[in-house]
Amino acid sequence: MVKHNKDFHLRIHVTPSLSFGPGKAQLLEAVHKTGSISAAARAMRMSYRRAWLLLDELNSQFAKPVIRKSKGGKGGGGGAELTTEGQAVLKLYRAVERKTAAGLLPALKKLRKLAKVPRR
């Protein structure tokens, strides 16, 4: 799972009602890694309800679902996986994040040189 970029946080306003940023990207990665919404939520120290609501929102705001959920039976067995669309969304976001970092970091280093260093 990719961690948040420590130098900046990129939030993309895809449409007026759809923002996609590091938290949603990390949640998709966690679902992809664990195969479960509840396990992904635990990994992110997030409630299952919050994770489910974010994923449901993403599914409704993209033309095709980004994750596919399966219900568990008596012995559990439920799970979740990224769809092809979800994998594409995540890949595109990470590509934009890398390109942004490449352009931003030289200027950020200069800004940091100008900034007042906090005392400890």
N, C-alpha and C positions, 0 to 999 in steps of 0.2 A: 504494500500500500504506500502510495506517495504521501509524504507529509506536506503540511502547508509550507509554502515558501516563506521563509523568515524575513525576507527583505520587503515584500509587498504582498497584498492580497488583491487578486484580480476578480472582479465581479463584472460579468457581461450582461447587459440588458438586451436580451435576444429579441424580445418584443416588449411593448409597454407593460404587459402583465407577467412576463417571464424573465426572471433573473437567474443566472447560473454562476456560481462561484465556488470557492474552495471547499466549503462544507458539503454542498451537494455532490461535488466531484469525489470527495473523500467517502461519502456515503455510498455512491455507486461502486467505488473501488472495494469497499468493505463487503457489499453484497456479492460482488463478483468473486472475491476471495473466499468468503465464508459460505456462500450459497444459501444464506438465510438472512431475513430482515432482523430477526431478534438477535442473532449473533453479531450482525453488523452494528446494530444499535448498542449492544453491550461493548463492543470494541471501541465505539466512539463515546462511550459514557453518556448515551442519549436514551431517552425512554423509547420503548417500542412504538408507542402511539405517535410520538414526534417523527420518528423515522418513517413509519407507515404513511403518515400524512404528507410528508415531503415527497416520498416516492409516488404516492397517488397523484399528487399535484403535478409532478413531472410527467407522469403517464398521460394526464389529461391535457397538458399544455404543448406536448410535441405531437406532430401529425400521427406518429406511430408510438406505441408503448416503448418505454426505455427499459422496463423490467417486466418479467413474467413471473407471476406468483402461482404457487400450487398449494392447495389446502392439504393439511395433515389429516390423517385418519385417526383411528384408535391409538395407534402406536406412534403418533407424530407423523414423520415422513414428509411434512410440508417443506417448502423451500422457495427460493427465489433465484432468478438468474437474469443477467443482462441480456437483452435482445440485441440483435445486430444493430438496431437503431441506438440503443443505449451505449454499446461499445463505440459507435461512431461519434456520438455526442461527447463521450469522455475523451476519446482520442483527439478530437478537434479542440476541446477546451485545453488539454495539456499542451498541444502544439501552439496555440495562441499564447498560453502562459510562458512557454519557453522562448518564443519570439519576443514577447514583451520584456521578459527578463533580460534578454540579450541587448535590447535597446535602452532599457531603463537603468540597469545597474551602473554603467559608467557615470551617468548624471547623479545617481543616488550617492555614489562614493564622494563626488564633489560636494553635494549637499551636506553629507555627514562631516566633511572637513570644516564646513562653515558653521555647523551646529555647535551649540554649547554642550559640553559633556557634563552630564549630571554627576554630582558628588555622591559618593557612597558612604 
